Amino acid sequence: MSGLTLLAEQASSQPTGQVVGYPSLFLLVVLGSLVPVVPTGALVSSAAVVAFHQTAPFSLALVFVIASAAAFIGDLGLYLLGHRGVRSRNGSRWRRQLQERADPAHLADAQRRLDEHGVTVLVLSRLIPAGRIPVMVACLLAEMPVRRFARGDVPACLAWAAAYQLIGILGGTLFPEPWQGVLLAVALTLLIASAPRLRRRSRGPAPDPAAPDDHTAEHPGPSH
């Protein structure tokens, strides 16, 4: 968080390319698409805030192009690794890790929506928190060709980059200082990302289907 604040404070004195670090933005978004350890949405929103406060032309357009291209490359790379695992006899660790990261209920819902709507479901999966991996696994299990996945993922990545860039622009318009907009953008993106976990906690633990029903245990049926 302090690094993002420092980056934003330097925005008034350095060119956007140096402040935002276009190569770093590209690499981090690709990495975050492959391995979910980097909050890619927060990165794009923060970069958009800084670009909004710059006088250099096309700064926001560059952030949008770089973010969407990096997201697409990361998605395609992850799908290629998983697709290789689906087609191999013994599978692969990438396919296994993807399936382990996909919640079973979300995966079943993703498979149903994929059957109903086809590759258009990829757009929604990119916009819904924790929706990307279950849909990608559903595409892998359906043995969707790589070219078809790529065609559906292009608009998905464009919509994703536009959505998080709009969050950054909102932060940039509400506050005069870039660091203030960065803090708001990061807070909003982290809140969006944590929404699925908050919903699961509010619902409580799922019932264990293997556990005996209390009513049945107290009132066993007649013995024969």
Buried (B, 14 or more C-beta within 10 A) or exposed (E): EEEBBEBBBBBEEEEBBEBBBBEEBBEBBBBBBBEBEBBBBBBBBBBBBBBBBBEEEEBBEBBBBBBBBBBBBBBBBBBBBBBBBBEEEEBBEBBEBBBEBBBEEBBEBBBEBBEEEEBBBBBBBBBBBBBBBBBBBBBBBEEBEEEEBBEBBBBBBBBBBBBBBEBBBBBBEEBEBBBBBBBBBBBBBEEBBEEBEEEBEEEEEEEEEEEEEEEEEEEEEEEE
